[in-house]
Amino acid sequence: MSKQHNPKALRKIFKQMKKCPEIDEIIRTAKGYKIILQTGEFYVSHLTMGAMHPVRRWLKEKTSLVDLTW
């Protein structure tokens, strides 16, 4: 079974990330997105549903988004 993009879930995640005060900017790159924190740290990911768990783990560790849901 191949992994599919889930636009509704990604919209929910982006909405939560945009409300987070620690996230300074979300930049679309050629192959994904770059999430930049106010501290200068950043995370680059393709942001498919299969890649969301590492992003969620990083956000839990670095920001106040402890219950990121989709």
PDB file with SEQRES, HELIX, SHEET and CRYST1 records, atoms N, CA, C and O in Angstrom:
SEQRES   1 A   70  MET SER LYS GLN HIS ASN PRO LYS ALA LEU ARG LYS ILE          
SEQRES   2 A   70  PHE LYS GLN MET LYS LYS CYS PRO GLU ILE ASP GLU ILE          
SEQRES   3 A   70  ILE ARG THR ALA LYS GLY TYR LYS ILE ILE LEU GLN THR          
SEQRES   4 A   70  GLY GLU PHE TYR VAL SER HIS LEU THR MET GLY ALA MET          
SEQRES   5 A   70  HIS PRO VAL ARG ARG TRP LEU LYS GLU LYS THR SER LEU          
SEQRES   6 A   70  VAL ASP LEU THR TRP                                          
HELIX    1 AA1 PRO A    7  LYS A   19  1                                  13    
HELIX    2 AA2 MET A   49  ALA A   51  5                                   3    
HELIX    3 AA3 MET A   52  LYS A   62  1                                  11    
SHEET    1 AA1 3 ILE A  23  THR A  29  0                                        
SHEET    2 AA1 3 GLY A  32  LEU A  37 -1                                        
SHEET    3 AA1 3 PHE A  42  SER A  45 -1                                        
CRYST1    1.000    1.000    1.000  90.00  90.00  90.00 P 1           1          
ATOM      1  N   MET A   1       0.845  -1.177   0.000  1.00  0.00           N  
ATOM      2  CA  MET A   1       0.000   0.000   0.000  1.00  0.00           C  
ATOM      3  C   MET A   1       0.892   1.243   0.000  1.00  0.00           C  
ATOM      4  O   MET A   1       1.753   1.383   0.869  1.00  0.00           O  
ATOM      5  N   SER A   2       0.703   2.113  -0.930  1.00  0.00           N  
ATOM      6  CA  SER A   2       1.525   3.310  -1.018  1.00  0.00           C  
ATOM      7  C   SER A   2       0.985   4.393  -0.089  1.00  0.00           C  
ATOM      8  O   SER A   2      -0.201   4.421   0.241  1.00  0.00           O  
ATOM      9  N   LYS A   3       1.869   5.267   0.317  1.00  0.00           N  
ATOM     10  CA  LYS A   3       1.474   6.379   1.183  1.00  0.00           C  
ATOM     11  C   LYS A   3       0.882   7.494   0.330  1.00  0.00           C  
ATOM     12  O   LYS A   3       1.433   7.846  -0.713  1.00  0.00           O  
ATOM     13  N   GLN A   4      -0.216   8.032   0.769  1.00  0.00           N  
ATOM     14  CA  GLN A   4      -0.894   9.077   0.029  1.00  0.00           C  
ATOM     15  C   GLN A   4      -0.768  10.402   0.784  1.00  0.00           C  
ATOM     16  O   GLN A   4      -0.617  10.416   2.006  1.00  0.00           O  
ATOM     17  N   HIS A   5      -0.830  11.487   0.062  1.00  0.00           N  
ATOM     18  CA  HIS A   5      -0.907  12.791   0.695  1.00  0.00           C  
ATOM     19  C   HIS A   5      -2.313  12.943   1.269  1.00  0.00           C  
ATOM     20  O   HIS A   5      -3.287  12.487   0.669  1.00  0.00           O  
ATOM     21  N   ASN A   6      -2.416  13.573   2.413  1.00  0.00           N  
ATOM     22  CA  ASN A   6      -3.721  13.795   3.020  1.00  0.00           C  
ATOM     23  C   ASN A   6      -3.852  15.291   3.254  1.00  0.00           C  
ATOM     24  O   ASN A   6      -3.466  15.776   4.318  1.00  0.00           O  
ATOM     25  N   PRO A   7      -4.382  16.032   2.299  1.00  0.00           N  
ATOM     26  CA  PRO A   7      -4.423  17.489   2.396  1.00  0.00           C  
ATOM     27  C   PRO A   7      -5.180  18.010   3.613  1.00  0.00           C  
ATOM     28  O   PRO A   7      -4.785  19.022   4.193  1.00  0.00           O  
ATOM     29  N   LYS A   8      -6.263  17.337   4.013  1.00  0.00           N  
ATOM     30  CA  LYS A   8      -7.030  17.808   5.160  1.00  0.00           C  
ATOM     31  C   LYS A   8      -6.186  17.734   6.435  1.00  0.00           C  
ATOM     32  O   LYS A   8      -6.190  18.666   7.240  1.00  0.00           O  
ATOM     33  N   ALA A   9      -5.470  16.634   6.616  1.00  0.00           N  
ATOM     34  CA  ALA A   9      -4.620  16.485   7.799  1.00  0.00           C  
ATOM     35  C   ALA A   9      -3.479  17.505   7.770  1.00  0.00           C  
ATOM     36  O   ALA A   9      -3.141  18.083   8.802  1.00  0.00           O  
ATOM     37  N   LEU A  10      -2.889  17.726   6.605  1.00  0.00           N  
ATOM     38  CA  LEU A  10      -1.799  18.691   6.505  1.00  0.00           C  
ATOM     39  C   LEU A  10      -2.293  20.106   6.782  1.00  0.00           C  
ATOM     40  O   LEU A  10      -1.573  20.899   7.389  1.00  0.00           O  
ATOM     41  N   ARG A  11      -3.511  20.437   6.346  1.00  0.00           N  
ATOM     42  CA  ARG A  11      -4.077  21.754   6.636  1.00  0.00           C  
ATOM     43  C   ARG A  11      -4.259  21.942   8.139  1.00  0.00           C  
ATOM     44  O   ARG A  11      -4.001  23.024   8.666  1.00  0.00           O  
ATOM     45  N   LYS A  12      -4.703  20.893   8.830  1.00  0.00           N  
ATOM     46  CA  LYS A  12      -4.878  20.964  10.280  1.00  0.00           C  
ATOM     47  C   LYS A  12      -3.541  21.194  10.979  1.00  0.00           C  
ATOM     48  O   LYS A  12      -3.449  21.988  11.915  1.00  0.00           O  
ATOM     49  N   ILE A  13      -2.518  20.501  10.520  1.00  0.00           N  
ATOM     50  CA  ILE A  13      -1.186  20.641  11.118  1.00  0.00           C  
ATOM     51  C   ILE A  13      -0.631  22.037  10.879  1.00  0.00           C  
ATOM     52  O   ILE A  13      -0.096  22.656  11.799  1.00  0.00           O  
ATOM     53  N   PHE A  14      -0.754  22.543   9.643  1.00  0.00           N  
ATOM     54  CA  PHE A  14      -0.263  23.886   9.341  1.00  0.00           C  
ATOM     55  C   PHE A  14      -0.996  24.945  10.150  1.00  0.00           C  
ATOM     56  O   PHE A  14      -0.388  25.920  10.593  1.00  0.00           O  
ATOM     57  N   LYS A  15      -2.288  24.764  10.344  1.00  0.00           N  
ATOM     58  CA  LYS A  15      -3.069  25.714  11.126  1.00  0.00           C  
ATOM     59  C   LYS A  15      -2.556  25.781  12.558  1.00  0.00           C  
ATOM     60  O   LYS A  15      -2.442  26.866  13.129  1.00  0.00           O  
ATOM     61  N   GLN A  16      -2.244  24.623  13.142  1.00  0.00           N  
ATOM     62  CA  GLN A  16      -1.706  24.585  14.499  1.00  0.00           C  
ATOM     63  C   GLN A  16      -0.305  25.186  14.561  1.00  0.00           C  
ATOM     64  O   GLN A  16       0.035  25.883  15.516  1.00  0.00           O  
ATOM     65  N   MET A  17       0.512  24.911  13.534  1.00  0.00           N  
ATOM     66  CA  MET A  17       1.872  25.450  13.528  1.00  0.00           C  
ATOM     67  C   MET A  17       1.869  26.965  13.369  1.00  0.00           C  
ATOM     68  O   MET A  17       2.699  27.648  13.969  1.00  0.00           O  
ATOM     69  N   LYS A  18       0.951  27.499  12.572  1.00  0.00           N  
ATOM     70  CA  LYS A  18       0.891  28.948  12.365  1.00  0.00           C  
ATOM     71  C   LYS A  18       0.475  29.684  13.633  1.00  0.00           C  
ATOM     72  O   LYS A  18       0.845  30.843  13.822  1.00  0.00           O  
ATOM     73  N   LYS A  19      -0.289  29.028  14.503  1.00  0.00           N  
ATOM     74  CA  LYS A  19      -0.710  29.643  15.760  1.00  0.00           C  
ATOM     75  C   LYS A  19       0.356  29.562  16.846  1.00  0.00           C  
ATOM     76  O   LYS A  19       0.254  30.262  17.853  1.00  0.00           O  
ATOM     77  N   CYS A  20       1.366  28.733  16.666  1.00  0.00           N  
ATOM     78  CA  CYS A  20       2.403  28.532  17.680  1.00  0.00           C  
ATOM     79  C   CYS A  20       3.291  29.771  17.773  1.00  0.00           C  
ATOM     80  O   CYS A  20       3.820  30.219  16.756  1.00  0.00           O  
ATOM     81  N   PRO A  21       3.467  30.336  18.976  1.00  0.00           N  
ATOM     82  CA  PRO A  21       4.279  31.548  19.109  1.00  0.00           C  
ATOM     83  C   PRO A  21       5.784  31.324  18.908  1.00  0.00           C  
ATOM     84  O   PRO A  21       6.506  32.270  18.593  1.00  0.00           O  
ATOM     85  N   GLU A  22       6.261  30.095  19.085  1.00  0.00           N  
ATOM     86  CA  GLU A  22       7.701  29.830  18.920  1.00  0.00           C  
ATOM     87  C   GLU A  22       8.123  29.687  17.467  1.00  0.00           C  
ATOM     88  O   GLU A  22       9.303  29.844  17.154  1.00  0.00           O  
ATOM     89  N   ILE A  23       7.179  29.392  16.569  1.00  0.00           N  
ATOM     90  CA  ILE A  23       7.505  29.219  15.150  1.00  0.00           C  
ATOM     91  C   ILE A  23       7.510  30.596  14.496  1.00  0.00           C  
ATOM     92  O   ILE A  23       6.501  31.302  14.473  1.00  0.00           O  
ATOM     93  N   ASP A  24       8.658  30.948  13.975  1.00  0.00           N  
ATOM     94  CA  ASP A  24       8.830  32.269  13.365  1.00  0.00           C  
ATOM     95  C   ASP A  24       8.318  32.287  11.927  1.00  0.00           C  
ATOM     96  O   ASP A  24       7.663  33.240  11.504  1.00  0.00           O  
ATOM     97  N   GLU A  25       8.623  31.220  11.179  1.00  0.00           N  
ATOM     98  CA  GLU A  25       8.318  31.242   9.754  1.00  0.00           C  
ATOM     99  C   GLU A  25       8.230  29.817   9.215  1.00  0.00           C  
ATOM    100  O   GLU A  25       8.944  28.930   9.684  1.00  0.00           O  
ATOM    101  N   ILE A  26       7.363  29.595   8.236  1.00  0.00           N  
ATOM    102  CA  ILE A  26       7.278  28.332   7.510  1.00  0.00           C  
ATOM    103  C   ILE A  26       7.479  28.667   6.041  1.00  0.00           C  
ATOM    104  O   ILE A  26       6.654  29.345   5.429  1.00  0.00           O  
ATOM    105  N   ILE A  27       8.581  28.189   5.484  1.00  0.00           N  
ATOM    106  CA  ILE A  27       8.954  28.520   4.110  1.00  0.00           C  
ATOM    107  C   ILE A  27       8.815  27.279   3.232  1.00  0.00           C  
ATOM    108  O   ILE A  27       9.290  26.201   3.588  1.00  0.00           O  
ATOM    109  N   ARG A  28       8.171  27.437   2.102  1.00  0.00           N  
ATOM    110  CA  ARG A  28       8.082  26.343   1.133  1.00  0.00           C  
ATOM    111  C   ARG A  28       9.364  26.312   0.318  1.00  0.00           C  
ATOM    112  O   ARG A  28       9.754  27.325  -0.263  1.00  0.00           O  
ATOM    113  N   THR A  29      10.020  25.167   0.270  1.00  0.00           N  
ATOM    114  CA  THR A  29      11.226  24.995  -0.528  1.00  0.00           C  
ATOM    115  C   THR A  29      10.884  24.166  -1.762  1.00  0.00           C  
ATOM    116  O   THR A  29       9.724  23.816  -1.976  1.00  0.00           O  
ATOM    117  N   ALA A  30      11.879  23.858  -2.559  1.00  0.00           N  
ATOM    118  CA  ALA A  30      11.643  23.085  -3.780  1.00  0.00           C  
ATOM    119  C   ALA A  30      11.147  21.674  -3.487  1.00  0.00           C  
ATOM    120  O   ALA A  30      10.382  21.114  -4.272  1.00  0.00           O  
ATOM    121  N   LYS A  31      11.577  21.087  -2.358  1.00  0.00           N  
ATOM    122  CA  LYS A  31      11.201  19.705  -2.061  1.00  0.00           C  
ATOM    123  C   LYS A  31      10.439  19.556  -0.757  1.00  0.00           C  
ATOM    124  O   LYS A  31      10.331  18.439  -0.251  1.00  0.00           O  
ATOM    125  N   GLY A  32       9.915  20.612  -0.200  1.00  0.00           N  
ATOM    126  CA  GLY A  32       9.176  20.473   1.044  1.00  0.00           C  
ATOM    127  C   GLY A  32       8.993  21.800   1.750  1.00  0.00           C  
ATOM    128  O   GLY A  32       8.720  22.820   1.118  1.00  0.00           O  
ATOM    129  N   TYR A  33       9.146  21.781   3.072  1.00  0.00           N  
ATOM    130  CA  TYR A  33       8.959  22.979   3.880  1.00  0.00           C  
ATOM    131  C   TYR A  33      10.089  23.116   4.884  1.00  0.00           C  
ATOM    132  O   TYR A  33      10.664  22.125   5.334  1.00  0.00           O  
ATOM    133  N   LYS A  34      10.395  24.345   5.226  1.00  0.00           N  
ATOM    134  CA  LYS A  34      11.409  24.650   6.221  1.00  0.00           C  
ATOM    135  C   LYS A  34      10.696  25.375   7.362  1.00  0.00           C  
ATOM    136  O   LYS A  34      10.132  26.451   7.161  1.00  0.00           O  
ATOM    137  N   ILE A  35      10.721  24.787   8.554  1.00  0.00           N  
ATOM    138  CA  ILE A  35      10.075  25.361   9.730  1.00  0.00           C  
ATOM    139  C   ILE A  35      11.167  26.035  10.546  1.00  0.00           C  
ATOM    140  O   ILE A  35      12.090  25.371  11.017  1.00  0.00           O  
ATOM    141  N   ILE A  36      11.068  27.348  10.717  1.00  0.00           N  
ATOM    142  CA  ILE A  36      12.097  28.113  11.416  1.00  0.00           C  
ATOM    143  C   ILE A  36      11.540  28.596  12.751  1.00  0.00           C  
ATOM    144  O   ILE A  36      10.475  29.210  12.809  1.00  0.00           O  
ATOM    145  N   LEU A  37      12.279  28.308  13.822  1.00  0.00           N  
ATOM    146  CA  LEU A  37      11.883  28.759  15.155  1.00  0.00           C  
ATOM    147  C   LEU A  37      12.482  30.126  15.439  1.00  0.00           C  
ATOM    148  O   LEU A  37      13.385  30.569  14.729  1.00  0.00           O  
ATOM    149  N   GLN A  38      11.990  30.793  16.467  1.00  0.00           N  
ATOM    150  CA  GLN A  38      12.516  32.106  16.849  1.00  0.00           C  
ATOM    151  C   GLN A  38      13.951  32.012  17.354  1.00  0.00           C  
ATOM    152  O   GLN A  38      14.687  32.998  17.312  1.00  0.00           O  
ATOM    153  N   THR A  39      14.356  30.837  17.831  1.00  0.00           N  
ATOM    154  CA  THR A  39      15.720  30.649  18.323  1.00  0.00           C  
ATOM    155  C   THR A  39      16.731  30.498  17.195  1.00  0.00           C  
ATOM    156  O   THR A  39      17.939  30.505  17.432  1.00  0.00           O  
ATOM    157  N   GLY A  40      16.235  30.362  15.960  1.00  0.00           N  
ATOM    158  CA  GLY A  40      17.120  30.199  14.818  1.00  0.00           C  
ATOM    159  C   GLY A  40      17.230  28.755  14.360  1.00  0.00           C  
ATOM    160  O   GLY A  40      17.748  28.491  13.276  1.00  0.00           O  
ATOM    161  N   GLU A  41      16.755  27.822  15.163  1.00  0.00           N  
ATOM    162  CA  GLU A  41      16.775  26.420  14.760  1.00  0.00           C  
ATOM    163  C   GLU A  41      15.753  26.207  13.652  1.00  0.00           C  
ATOM    164  O   GLU A  41      14.747  26.913  13.580  1.00  0.00           O  
ATOM    165  N   PHE A  42      16.017  25.234  12.792  1.00  0.00           N  
ATOM    166  CA  PHE A  42      15.067  24.961  11.719  1.00  0.00           C  
ATOM    167  C   PHE A  42      15.007  23.468  11.450  1.00  0.00           C  
ATOM    168  O   PHE A  42      15.903  22.708  11.819  1.00  0.00           O  
ATOM    169  N   TYR A  43      13.930  23.074  10.799  1.00  0.00           N  
ATOM    170  CA  TYR A  43      13.703  21.680  10.424  1.00  0.00           C  
ATOM    171  C   TYR A  43      13.185  21.682   8.994  1.00  0.00           C  
ATOM    172  O   TYR A  43      12.257  22.420   8.663  1.00  0.00           O  
ATOM    173  N   VAL A  44      13.783  20.857   8.151  1.00  0.00           N  
ATOM    174  CA  VAL A  44      13.368  20.768   6.756  1.00  0.00           C  
ATOM    175  C   VAL A  44      12.754  19.394   6.544  1.00  0.00           C  
ATOM    176  O   VAL A  44      13.352  18.374   6.888  1.00  0.00           O  
ATOM    177  N   SER A  45      11.550  19.375   5.971  1.00  0.00           N  
ATOM    178  CA  SER A  45      10.859  18.115   5.757  1.00  0.00           C  
ATOM    179  C   SER A  45       9.978  18.203   4.523  1.00  0.00           C  
ATOM    180  O   SER A  45       9.565  19.288   4.114  1.00  0.00           O  
ATOM    181  N   HIS A  46       9.695  17.044   3.935  1.00  0.00           N  
ATOM    182  CA  HIS A  46       8.793  16.969   2.797  1.00  0.00           C  
ATOM    183  C   HIS A  46       7.341  17.122   3.241  1.00  0.00           C  
ATOM    184  O   HIS A  46       6.485  17.509   2.445  1.00  0.00           O  
ATOM    185  N   LEU A  47       7.064  16.822   4.501  1.00  0.00           N  
ATOM    186  CA  LEU A  47       5.741  16.943   5.118  1.00  0.00           C  
ATOM    187  C   LEU A  47       4.673  16.097   4.437  1.00  0.00           C  
ATOM    188  O   LEU A  47       3.588  16.591   4.129  1.00  0.00           O  
ATOM    189  N   THR A  48       4.974  14.839   4.205  1.00  0.00           N  
ATOM    190  CA  THR A  48       3.950  13.876   3.842  1.00  0.00           C  
ATOM    191  C   THR A  48       3.465  13.247   5.137  1.00  0.00           C  
ATOM    192  O   THR A  48       4.041  13.499   6.196  1.00  0.00           O  
ATOM    193  N   MET A  49       2.437  12.448   5.076  1.00  0.00           N  
ATOM    194  CA  MET A  49       1.906  11.845   6.289  1.00  0.00           C  
ATOM    195  C   MET A  49       2.926  10.896   6.915  1.00  0.00           C  
ATOM    196  O   MET A  49       2.955  10.757   8.138  1.00  0.00           O  
ATOM    197  N   GLY A  50       3.745  10.253   6.125  1.00  0.00           N  
ATOM    198  CA  GLY A  50       4.781   9.369   6.665  1.00  0.00           C  
ATOM    199  C   GLY A  50       5.899  10.126   7.356  1.00  0.00           C  
ATOM    200  O   GLY A  50       6.590   9.571   8.211  1.00  0.00           O  
ATOM    201  N   ALA A  51       6.083  11.372   7.000  1.00  0.00           N  
ATOM    202  CA  ALA A  51       7.151  12.181   7.590  1.00  0.00           C  
ATOM    203  C   ALA A  51       6.665  13.029   8.758  1.00  0.00           C  
ATOM    204  O   ALA A  51       7.452  13.772   9.345  1.00  0.00           O  
ATOM    205  N   MET A  52       5.394  12.933   9.105  1.00  0.00           N  
ATOM    206  CA  MET A  52       4.855  13.801  10.156  1.00  0.00           C  
ATOM    207  C   MET A  52       5.286  13.391  11.553  1.00  0.00           C  
ATOM    208  O   MET A  52       5.369  14.250  12.431  1.00  0.00           O  
ATOM    209  N   HIS A  53       5.565  12.113  11.801  1.00  0.00           N  
ATOM    210  CA  HIS A  53       5.950  11.703  13.145  1.00  0.00           C  
ATOM    211  C   HIS A  53       7.290  12.295  13.582  1.00  0.00           C  
ATOM    212  O   HIS A  53       7.399  12.753  14.720  1.00  0.00           O  
ATOM    213  N   PRO A  54       8.318  12.304  12.720  1.00  0.00           N  
ATOM    214  CA  PRO A  54       9.559  12.987  13.125  1.00  0.00           C  
ATOM    215  C   PRO A  54       9.373  14.495  13.325  1.00  0.00           C  
ATOM    216  O   PRO A  54       9.986  15.084  14.215  1.00  0.00           O  
ATOM    217  N   VAL A  55       8.524  15.118  12.496  1.00  0.00           N  
ATOM    218  CA  VAL A  55       8.246  16.547  12.648  1.00  0.00           C  
ATOM    219  C   VAL A  55       7.531  16.787  13.973  1.00  0.00           C  
ATOM    220  O   VAL A  55       7.863  17.717  14.708  1.00  0.00           O  
ATOM    221  N   ARG A  56       6.559  15.952  14.267  1.00  0.00           N  
ATOM    222  CA  ARG A  56       5.815  16.067  15.523  1.00  0.00           C  
ATOM    223  C   ARG A  56       6.736  15.896  16.723  1.00  0.00           C  
ATOM    224  O   ARG A  56       6.627  16.639  17.698  1.00  0.00           O  
ATOM    225  N   ARG A  57       7.635  14.933  16.660  1.00  0.00           N  
ATOM    226  CA  ARG A  57       8.593  14.700  17.750  1.00  0.00           C  
ATOM    227  C   ARG A  57       9.491  15.929  17.949  1.00  0.00           C  
ATOM    228  O   ARG A  57       9.750  16.338  19.081  1.00  0.00           O  
ATOM    229  N   TRP A  58       9.959  16.509  16.845  1.00  0.00           N  
ATOM    230  CA  TRP A  58      10.823  17.690  16.925  1.00  0.00           C  
ATOM    231  C   TRP A  58      10.061  18.881  17.496  1.00  0.00           C  
ATOM    232  O   TRP A  58      10.595  19.612  18.331  1.00  0.00           O  
ATOM    233  N   LEU A  59       8.824  19.083  17.059  1.00  0.00           N  
ATOM    234  CA  LEU A  59       8.020  20.200  17.560  1.00  0.00           C  
ATOM    235  C   LEU A  59       7.698  20.037  19.043  1.00  0.00           C  
ATOM    236  O   LEU A  59       7.689  21.026  19.776  1.00  0.00           O  
ATOM    237  N   LYS A  60       7.434  18.815  19.499  1.00  0.00           N  
ATOM    238  CA  LYS A  60       7.183  18.569  20.924  1.00  0.00           C  
ATOM    239  C   LYS A  60       8.399  18.938  21.759  1.00  0.00           C  
ATOM    240  O   LYS A  60       8.278  19.481  22.857  1.00  0.00           O  
ATOM    241  N   GLU A  61       9.569  18.633  21.221  1.00  0.00           N  
ATOM    242  CA  GLU A  61      10.824  18.880  21.928  1.00  0.00           C  
ATOM    243  C   GLU A  61      11.186  20.365  21.977  1.00  0.00           C  
ATOM    244  O   GLU A  61      11.711  20.844  22.982  1.00  0.00           O  
ATOM    245  N   LYS A  62      10.909  21.092  20.897  1.00  0.00           N  
ATOM    246  CA  LYS A  62      11.402  22.464  20.757  1.00  0.00           C  
ATOM    247  C   LYS A  62      10.366  23.559  20.999  1.00  0.00           C  
ATOM    248  O   LYS A  62      10.741  24.705  21.246  1.00  0.00           O  
ATOM    249  N   THR A  63       9.045  23.232  20.933  1.00  0.00           N  
ATOM    250  CA  THR A  63       8.001  24.263  21.034  1.00  0.00           C  
ATOM    251  C   THR A  63       6.959  23.867  22.076  1.00  0.00           C  
ATOM    252  O   THR A  63       7.087  22.857  22.767  1.00  0.00           O  
ATOM    253  N   SER A  64       5.937  24.688  22.161  1.00  0.00           N  
ATOM    254  CA  SER A  64       4.835  24.421  23.088  1.00  0.00           C  
ATOM    255  C   SER A  64       3.754  23.530  22.465  1.00  0.00           C  
ATOM    256  O   SER A  64       2.731  23.274  23.099  1.00  0.00           O  
ATOM    257  N   LEU A  65       3.966  23.061  21.245  1.00  0.00           N  
ATOM    258  CA  LEU A  65       3.004  22.174  20.595  1.00  0.00           C  
ATOM    259  C   LEU A  65       3.211  20.738  21.102  1.00  0.00           C  
ATOM    260  O   LEU A  65       3.894  19.943  20.456  1.00  0.00           O  
ATOM    261  N   VAL A  66       2.633  20.419  22.234  1.00  0.00           N  
ATOM    262  CA  VAL A  66       2.828  19.088  22.800  1.00  0.00           C  
ATOM    263  C   VAL A  66       1.771  18.094  22.321  1.00  0.00           C  
ATOM    264  O   VAL A  66       2.013  16.888  22.342  1.00  0.00           O  
ATOM    265  N   ASP A  67       0.616  18.574  21.896  1.00  0.00           N  
ATOM    266  CA  ASP A  67      -0.410  17.645  21.408  1.00  0.00           C  
ATOM    267  C   ASP A  67      -0.822  18.012  19.984  1.00  0.00           C  
ATOM    268  O   ASP A  67      -1.971  18.372  19.728  1.00  0.00           O  
ATOM    269  N   LEU A  68       0.119  17.916  19.084  1.00  0.00           N  
ATOM    270  CA  LEU A  68      -0.134  18.183  17.669  1.00  0.00           C  
ATOM    271  C   LEU A  68      -0.970  17.032  17.109  1.00  0.00           C  
ATOM    272  O   LEU A  68      -0.513  15.889  17.067  1.00  0.00           O  
ATOM    273  N   THR A  69      -2.175  17.335  16.686  1.00  0.00           N  
ATOM    274  CA  THR A  69      -3.069  16.281  16.211  1.00  0.00           C  
ATOM    275  C   THR A  69      -3.462  16.520  14.770  1.00  0.00           C  
ATOM    276  O   THR A  69      -3.403  17.637  14.257  1.00  0.00           O  
ATOM    277  N   TRP A  70      -3.867  15.427  14.130  1.00  0.00           N  
ATOM    278  CA  TRP A  70      -4.393  15.527  12.774  1.00  0.00           C  
ATOM    279  C   TRP A  70      -5.469  14.556  12.625  1.00  0.00           C  
ATOM    280  O   TRP A  70      -6.068  14.458  11.554  1.00  0.00           O  
TER     281      TRP A  70                                                      
END                                                                             
